[in-house]
Amino acid sequence: MKLLLTSAGVNNASIHEALLGLLGKPIAEATALCIPTGMYGSPWARPAGAWEFIAGKSGQPMTELGWKSVGILELTALPGIDRDRWTSWVEQADVLLAGGGDGLFMAHWMCESGLAALLPSLNDKVWLSYSGGSMAMTPGIGDEFIGWKPPSGADEALGVVGFSIFPHVDHPDLPENTMAAAETWAAALPNPAYAIDDATAIRVVDGAVDVITEGHWRLFAPVAPVDGLPVLELAAPGPLRDSGLAAILDGTKTAMTGLPALHESLPAAGDRFCVVDSNGDPAAVIEMTRVATEPLGSVTAAYVHAEGRGYPGIAAWRAAHEEFFRSDIVTETLGHTPDLTDETPVLTQRFVLIGRV
């Protein structure tokens, strides 16, 4: 399933563009089901809250985006409905719109209703959520966000993604939601965590993660062991490696590209590496989520964004990579200067940061 996890809905052009890319069609041609369930579990729940979300009056733009149709999928009702009936509704929809509220209440009812078990089969669907609906997809929400308590009493959510989310950073109505508070919250978690403001979203496709933003955010990562991990060197020692490593550590870089011939053996999804700095010292642990050999000319704008180096477009990304692929260090390694065309195979690699060293 393709995920667009927001703090406050589709409220700017960048998030809107990311949504269109995930849908692969105009919004006016896409069908949606909205899920208001999480709102009922919030300590601040109001009778009008669910209606405002459904009617597109919540101030978190989701249902009002101009869908071909919008239905309601109330999770608490599903256990009393024939499973084949409601699963057909989900399978016919293009996108599931998950409202905010309490992330643990939402995760609980996703499990109780059977929707959580259905998610792995929904490869072509989009999950668009805000606030608690986004937090429900994480491994855990942290003690600070526990409102409704599940039977276990723990903060565990669904674990569809490998990171936690602190939403609404620096919101004027939530003075406690500071970046400093997010850092303290993240320090108690065993997994990476994003703190995002209301102008930010996290896009996840096939395990590959990148941030879409017109605001501000931070990635916090725990310390990770490096024992026995193979070493990964970004480019040559110096500014290019240092800037790439910094982008990995701050979460802006979640992709890298190479030539297959530069690898003794090709990495695979699930492989972990220790990324070293220009001195050869361990600095980060990453895990590959997607590795493919593709024609140089097929690289997309979304992939270029995930490279995290601020390329203004595909042409700039390609020019920079062709310059590096023709550099002395690559020519020396290969024994020749590679011929580069649209059909030249390149190794595209998506990864997530597991931790700092």
FENWODA-V438139 format. One record per residue. N is the residue number from 1. SS is DSSP state (H for helix, E for strand, L for the rest). PSI is psi in whole degrees, -180 to 180 (* if undefined). D_FIRST is the distance of its C-alpha to the first C-alpha in Angstrom with 2 decimals. Layout:
# FENWODA-V438139
n=N ss=SS psi=PSI d_first=D_FIRST
n=N ss=SS psi=PSI d_first=D_FIRST
This chain:
# FENWODA-V438139
n=1 ss=L psi=142 d_first=0.00
n=2 ss=E psi=132 d_first=3.80
n=3 ss=E psi=139 d_first=6.36
n=4 ss=E psi=100 d_first=10.00
n=5 ss=E psi=110 d_first=12.14
n=6 ss=E psi=168 d_first=15.64
n=7 ss=L psi=-35 d_first=19.00
n=8 ss=L psi=34 d_first=20.43
n=9 ss=L psi=-169 d_first=18.26
n=10 ss=L psi=82 d_first=18.46
n=11 ss=L psi=12 d_first=22.08
n=12 ss=L psi=170 d_first=22.81
n=13 ss=H psi=-35 d_first=22.57
n=14 ss=H psi=-45 d_first=20.48
n=15 ss=H psi=-38 d_first=17.56
n=16 ss=H psi=-43 d_first=18.10
n=17 ss=H psi=-40 d_first=18.02
n=18 ss=H psi=-40 d_first=14.78
n=19 ss=H psi=-45 d_first=13.22
n=20 ss=H psi=-40 d_first=14.96
n=21 ss=H psi=-38 d_first=13.71
n=22 ss=H psi=-38 d_first=10.00
n=23 ss=H psi=-38 d_first=11.19
n=24 ss=L psi=16 d_first=13.58
n=25 ss=L psi=163 d_first=16.14
n=26 ss=L psi=151 d_first=18.48
n=27 ss=H psi=-36 d_first=17.67
n=28 ss=H psi=-13 d_first=20.64
n=29 ss=H psi=4 d_first=19.02
n=30 ss=L psi=142 d_first=15.75
n=31 ss=E psi=144 d_first=15.71
n=32 ss=E psi=150 d_first=14.55
n=33 ss=E psi=129 d_first=14.84
n=34 ss=E psi=144 d_first=16.06
n=35 ss=E psi=103 d_first=16.21
n=36 ss=L psi=1 d_first=19.49
n=37 ss=L psi=-43 d_first=19.88
n=38 ss=H psi=-26 d_first=19.85
n=39 ss=H psi=-29 d_first=22.85
n=40 ss=H psi=-23 d_first=25.12
n=41 ss=H psi=-10 d_first=24.98
n=42 ss=L psi=140 d_first=26.02
n=43 ss=L psi=-20 d_first=29.66
n=44 ss=L psi=20 d_first=30.07
n=45 ss=L psi=140 d_first=28.71
n=46 ss=L psi=150 d_first=30.72
n=47 ss=L psi=-31 d_first=31.13
n=48 ss=L psi=-11 d_first=30.28
n=49 ss=H psi=-49 d_first=27.10
n=50 ss=H psi=-41 d_first=24.67
n=51 ss=H psi=-42 d_first=26.61
n=52 ss=H psi=-41 d_first=26.50
n=53 ss=H psi=-49 d_first=22.71
n=54 ss=H psi=-40 d_first=22.52
n=55 ss=H psi=-3 d_first=25.40
n=56 ss=L psi=32 d_first=24.12
n=57 ss=L psi=21 d_first=26.99
n=58 ss=L psi=-14 d_first=25.45
n=59 ss=L psi=3 d_first=25.77
n=60 ss=L psi=87 d_first=22.04
n=61 ss=L psi=118 d_first=21.04
n=62 ss=L psi=-66 d_first=18.06
n=63 ss=L psi=-22 d_first=19.39
n=64 ss=L psi=17 d_first=22.28
n=65 ss=L psi=-7 d_first=20.59
n=66 ss=L psi=33 d_first=21.85
n=67 ss=L psi=155 d_first=19.20
n=68 ss=L psi=-40 d_first=20.51
n=69 ss=E psi=154 d_first=20.25
n=70 ss=E psi=123 d_first=19.17
n=71 ss=E psi=176 d_first=19.26
n=72 ss=E psi=130 d_first=19.35
n=73 ss=L psi=95 d_first=17.43
n=74 ss=L psi=111 d_first=19.75
n=75 ss=H psi=-34 d_first=18.50
n=76 ss=H psi=-18 d_first=22.09
n=77 ss=H psi=-20 d_first=23.09
n=78 ss=H psi=-36 d_first=20.60
n=79 ss=L psi=-22 d_first=22.62
n=80 ss=L psi=7 d_first=25.49
n=81 ss=L psi=144 d_first=23.77
n=82 ss=L psi=128 d_first=23.43
n=83 ss=H psi=-43 d_first=19.98
n=84 ss=H psi=-30 d_first=19.84
n=85 ss=H psi=-53 d_first=20.67
n=86 ss=H psi=-29 d_first=17.99
n=87 ss=H psi=-30 d_first=15.12
n=88 ss=H psi=-33 d_first=16.33
n=89 ss=H psi=-44 d_first=16.01
n=90 ss=H psi=-44 d_first=12.32
n=91 ss=H psi=-26 d_first=11.81
n=92 ss=H psi=-15 d_first=14.10
n=93 ss=L psi=155 d_first=12.53
n=94 ss=L psi=-29 d_first=10.70
n=95 ss=E psi=143 d_first=9.80
n=96 ss=E psi=126 d_first=10.34
n=97 ss=E psi=109 d_first=13.01
n=98 ss=E psi=121 d_first=13.82
n=99 ss=L psi=-179 d_first=17.40
n=100 ss=L psi=-150 d_first=19.28
n=101 ss=L psi=-137 d_first=21.91
n=102 ss=L psi=118 d_first=21.82
n=103 ss=H psi=-38 d_first=18.75
n=104 ss=H psi=-37 d_first=20.19
n=105 ss=H psi=-42 d_first=21.09
n=106 ss=H psi=-48 d_first=17.60
n=107 ss=H psi=-41 d_first=16.21
n=108 ss=H psi=-47 d_first=19.19
n=109 ss=H psi=-22 d_first=18.64
n=110 ss=H psi=-37 d_first=14.96
n=111 ss=H psi=-48 d_first=16.47
n=112 ss=H psi=-36 d_first=19.60
n=113 ss=H psi=-22 d_first=18.07
n=114 ss=L psi=-5 d_first=15.77
n=115 ss=H psi=-39 d_first=12.55
n=116 ss=H psi=-41 d_first=11.47
n=117 ss=H psi=-24 d_first=12.26
n=118 ss=H psi=-24 d_first=10.24
n=119 ss=H psi=-44 d_first=6.76
n=120 ss=H psi=-20 d_first=6.73
n=121 ss=H psi=-4 d_first=7.73
n=122 ss=L psi=55 d_first=5.37
n=123 ss=L psi=-34 d_first=4.32
n=124 ss=L psi=5 d_first=6.06
n=125 ss=L psi=161 d_first=5.47
n=126 ss=E psi=134 d_first=6.04
n=127 ss=E psi=113 d_first=7.02
n=128 ss=E psi=123 d_first=10.51
n=129 ss=E psi=164 d_first=12.91
n=130 ss=E psi=152 d_first=16.31
n=131 ss=L psi=-118 d_first=18.57
n=132 ss=H psi=-31 d_first=18.26
n=133 ss=H psi=-29 d_first=14.90
n=134 ss=H psi=-42 d_first=13.66
n=135 ss=H psi=-28 d_first=15.95
n=136 ss=L psi=-24 d_first=14.62
n=137 ss=L psi=-3 d_first=11.54
n=138 ss=L psi=171 d_first=14.17
n=139 ss=L psi=-35 d_first=16.52
n=140 ss=E psi=155 d_first=19.38
n=141 ss=L psi=-10 d_first=20.82
n=142 ss=L psi=147 d_first=24.37
n=143 ss=H psi=-31 d_first=27.54
n=144 ss=H psi=-24 d_first=28.29
n=145 ss=H psi=4 d_first=25.49
n=146 ss=L psi=119 d_first=26.25
n=147 ss=L psi=-79 d_first=27.50
n=148 ss=L psi=133 d_first=26.71
n=149 ss=L psi=125 d_first=27.28
n=150 ss=L psi=168 d_first=25.32
n=151 ss=L psi=-33 d_first=27.55
n=152 ss=L psi=-21 d_first=27.15
n=153 ss=L psi=-3 d_first=28.22
n=154 ss=L psi=172 d_first=25.83
n=155 ss=L psi=15 d_first=23.34
n=156 ss=E psi=131 d_first=20.43
n=157 ss=L psi=-149 d_first=17.07
n=158 ss=L psi=-29 d_first=13.82
n=159 ss=L psi=26 d_first=13.37
n=160 ss=L psi=-36 d_first=9.59
n=161 ss=L psi=167 d_first=10.89
n=162 ss=L psi=14 d_first=14.40
n=163 ss=L psi=158 d_first=16.20
n=164 ss=E psi=167 d_first=17.82
n=165 ss=E psi=130 d_first=18.41
n=166 ss=E psi=103 d_first=21.84
n=167 ss=L psi=172 d_first=21.51
n=168 ss=L psi=37 d_first=24.39
n=169 ss=L psi=134 d_first=26.40
n=170 ss=L psi=30 d_first=29.89
n=171 ss=L psi=134 d_first=29.43
n=172 ss=L psi=-26 d_first=32.99
n=173 ss=L psi=-1 d_first=32.72
n=174 ss=L psi=73 d_first=31.41
n=175 ss=L psi=-20 d_first=34.07
n=176 ss=L psi=-13 d_first=32.91
n=177 ss=L psi=62 d_first=29.55
n=178 ss=L psi=164 d_first=31.06
n=179 ss=H psi=-33 d_first=29.71
n=180 ss=H psi=-40 d_first=32.36
n=181 ss=H psi=-37 d_first=31.09
n=182 ss=H psi=-38 d_first=27.55
n=183 ss=H psi=-42 d_first=29.09
n=184 ss=H psi=-44 d_first=30.95
n=185 ss=H psi=-47 d_first=27.89
n=186 ss=H psi=-32 d_first=25.90
n=187 ss=H psi=-22 d_first=28.93
n=188 ss=L psi=-2 d_first=28.59
n=189 ss=L psi=149 d_first=25.00
n=190 ss=L psi=-3 d_first=24.38
n=191 ss=L psi=166 d_first=21.25
n=192 ss=L psi=158 d_first=20.65
n=193 ss=E psi=141 d_first=20.37
n=194 ss=E psi=135 d_first=20.02
n=195 ss=E psi=122 d_first=22.53
n=196 ss=E psi=145 d_first=21.62
n=197 ss=L psi=-177 d_first=23.75
n=198 ss=L psi=-4 d_first=23.01
n=199 ss=L psi=18 d_first=22.75
n=200 ss=E psi=147 d_first=19.90
n=201 ss=E psi=159 d_first=16.10
n=202 ss=E psi=123 d_first=13.78
n=203 ss=E psi=132 d_first=11.08
n=204 ss=E psi=120 d_first=8.55
n=205 ss=E psi=122 d_first=7.17
n=206 ss=L psi=38 d_first=7.50
n=207 ss=L psi=-13 d_first=9.41
n=208 ss=E psi=133 d_first=11.58
n=209 ss=E psi=135 d_first=12.79
n=210 ss=E psi=161 d_first=15.19
n=211 ss=E psi=132 d_first=17.05
n=212 ss=E psi=123 d_first=17.84
n=213 ss=E psi=147 d_first=21.17
n=214 ss=L psi=18 d_first=24.44
n=215 ss=L psi=-129 d_first=25.64
n=216 ss=L psi=156 d_first=25.82
n=217 ss=E psi=166 d_first=23.86
n=218 ss=E psi=149 d_first=24.39
n=219 ss=E psi=127 d_first=22.67
n=220 ss=E psi=133 d_first=24.56
n=221 ss=L psi=140 d_first=24.39
n=222 ss=L psi=170 d_first=26.42
n=223 ss=E psi=136 d_first=28.99
n=224 ss=L psi=142 d_first=27.74
n=225 ss=L psi=151 d_first=30.07
n=226 ss=L psi=2 d_first=30.69
n=227 ss=L psi=123 d_first=32.89
n=228 ss=L psi=-1 d_first=32.55
n=229 ss=L psi=141 d_first=29.71
n=230 ss=E psi=151 d_first=30.32
n=231 ss=E psi=140 d_first=31.28
n=232 ss=E psi=125 d_first=29.40
n=233 ss=L psi=122 d_first=31.61
n=234 ss=L psi=120 d_first=30.32
n=235 ss=L psi=-151 d_first=32.73
n=236 ss=L psi=154 d_first=36.39
n=237 ss=L psi=140 d_first=37.83
n=238 ss=L psi=-163 d_first=38.56
n=239 ss=H psi=-37 d_first=37.02
n=240 ss=H psi=-43 d_first=34.09
n=241 ss=H psi=-44 d_first=33.01
n=242 ss=H psi=-42 d_first=33.80
n=243 ss=H psi=-36 d_first=31.80
n=244 ss=H psi=-42 d_first=28.76
n=245 ss=H psi=-42 d_first=29.03
n=246 ss=H psi=-38 d_first=29.46
n=247 ss=H psi=-33 d_first=26.28
n=248 ss=H psi=-46 d_first=24.35
n=249 ss=H psi=-30 d_first=25.98
n=250 ss=L psi=1 d_first=25.34
n=251 ss=L psi=-1 d_first=21.64
n=252 ss=L psi=-22 d_first=22.06
n=253 ss=L psi=115 d_first=21.85
n=254 ss=L psi=20 d_first=18.67
n=255 ss=E psi=152 d_first=19.55
n=256 ss=E psi=155 d_first=22.76
n=257 ss=E psi=138 d_first=24.33
n=258 ss=E psi=-179 d_first=27.18
n=259 ss=L psi=133 d_first=29.18
n=260 ss=H psi=-34 d_first=28.62
n=261 ss=H psi=-15 d_first=32.39
n=262 ss=H psi=-5 d_first=32.46
n=263 ss=L psi=131 d_first=30.71
n=264 ss=L psi=-41 d_first=32.70
n=265 ss=L psi=141 d_first=29.53
n=266 ss=L psi=139 d_first=26.03
n=267 ss=L psi=167 d_first=23.51
n=268 ss=L psi=161 d_first=20.35
n=269 ss=L psi=134 d_first=17.01
n=270 ss=L psi=-18 d_first=18.12
n=271 ss=L psi=139 d_first=21.57
n=272 ss=E psi=148 d_first=23.11
n=273 ss=E psi=151 d_first=25.88
n=274 ss=E psi=115 d_first=28.56
n=275 ss=E psi=129 d_first=28.91
n=276 ss=E psi=158 d_first=32.59
n=277 ss=L psi=-171 d_first=34.48
n=278 ss=L psi=-18 d_first=37.40
n=279 ss=L psi=-2 d_first=39.75
n=280 ss=L psi=10 d_first=37.69
n=281 ss=L psi=141 d_first=36.85
n=282 ss=E psi=138 d_first=33.48
n=283 ss=E psi=-31 d_first=31.44
n=284 ss=E psi=155 d_first=27.73
n=285 ss=E psi=127 d_first=25.38
n=286 ss=E psi=159 d_first=22.09
n=287 ss=E psi=129 d_first=19.49
n=288 ss=E psi=134 d_first=18.00
n=289 ss=E psi=-26 d_first=14.23
n=290 ss=E psi=129 d_first=14.58
n=291 ss=E psi=129 d_first=17.99
n=292 ss=E psi=150 d_first=19.04
n=293 ss=E psi=118 d_first=22.38
n=294 ss=E psi=158 d_first=22.27
n=295 ss=E psi=141 d_first=25.11
n=296 ss=H psi=-37 d_first=26.27
n=297 ss=H psi=-1 d_first=26.18
n=298 ss=H psi=-1 d_first=22.48
n=299 ss=L psi=137 d_first=21.27
n=300 ss=L psi=166 d_first=19.34
n=301 ss=H psi=-36 d_first=20.11
n=302 ss=H psi=-39 d_first=16.81
n=303 ss=H psi=-42 d_first=17.77
n=304 ss=H psi=-41 d_first=21.30
n=305 ss=H psi=-41 d_first=20.25
n=306 ss=H psi=-18 d_first=18.58
n=307 ss=L psi=-22 d_first=21.94
n=308 ss=L psi=21 d_first=23.28
n=309 ss=L psi=11 d_first=26.80
n=310 ss=L psi=25 d_first=27.05
n=311 ss=L psi=133 d_first=27.43
n=312 ss=L psi=-13 d_first=28.10
n=313 ss=L psi=-178 d_first=26.43
n=314 ss=H psi=-39 d_first=25.78
n=315 ss=H psi=-42 d_first=29.54
n=316 ss=H psi=-41 d_first=30.33
n=317 ss=H psi=-45 d_first=27.69
n=318 ss=H psi=-41 d_first=29.12
n=319 ss=H psi=-43 d_first=32.68
n=320 ss=H psi=-41 d_first=32.15
n=321 ss=H psi=-37 d_first=30.56
n=322 ss=H psi=-37 d_first=33.24
n=323 ss=H psi=-43 d_first=35.86
n=324 ss=H psi=-42 d_first=34.59
n=325 ss=H psi=-22 d_first=34.18
n=326 ss=L psi=6 d_first=37.80
n=327 ss=L psi=166 d_first=39.08
n=328 ss=H psi=-39 d_first=41.88
n=329 ss=H psi=-38 d_first=39.80
n=330 ss=H psi=-43 d_first=37.42
n=331 ss=H psi=-41 d_first=40.41
n=332 ss=H psi=-40 d_first=42.26
n=333 ss=H psi=-43 d_first=39.45
n=334 ss=H psi=-26 d_first=38.88
n=335 ss=L psi=4 d_first=42.57
n=336 ss=L psi=162 d_first=42.00
n=337 ss=L psi=122 d_first=40.38
n=338 ss=L psi=147 d_first=37.26
n=339 ss=L psi=126 d_first=37.24
n=340 ss=L psi=120 d_first=34.22
n=341 ss=L psi=179 d_first=33.04
n=342 ss=L psi=-27 d_first=29.87
n=343 ss=L psi=-4 d_first=29.53
n=344 ss=L psi=127 d_first=30.12
n=345 ss=E psi=133 d_first=27.39
n=346 ss=E psi=155 d_first=25.84
n=347 ss=E psi=109 d_first=23.66
n=348 ss=E psi=129 d_first=20.56
n=349 ss=E psi=123 d_first=19.30
n=350 ss=E psi=143 d_first=16.50
n=351 ss=E psi=166 d_first=17.25
n=352 ss=E psi=151 d_first=17.25
n=353 ss=E psi=124 d_first=20.52
n=354 ss=E psi=-40 d_first=21.39
n=355 ss=E psi=170 d_first=24.76
n=356 ss=E psi=161 d_first=28.08
n=357 ss=L psi=* d_first=31.17
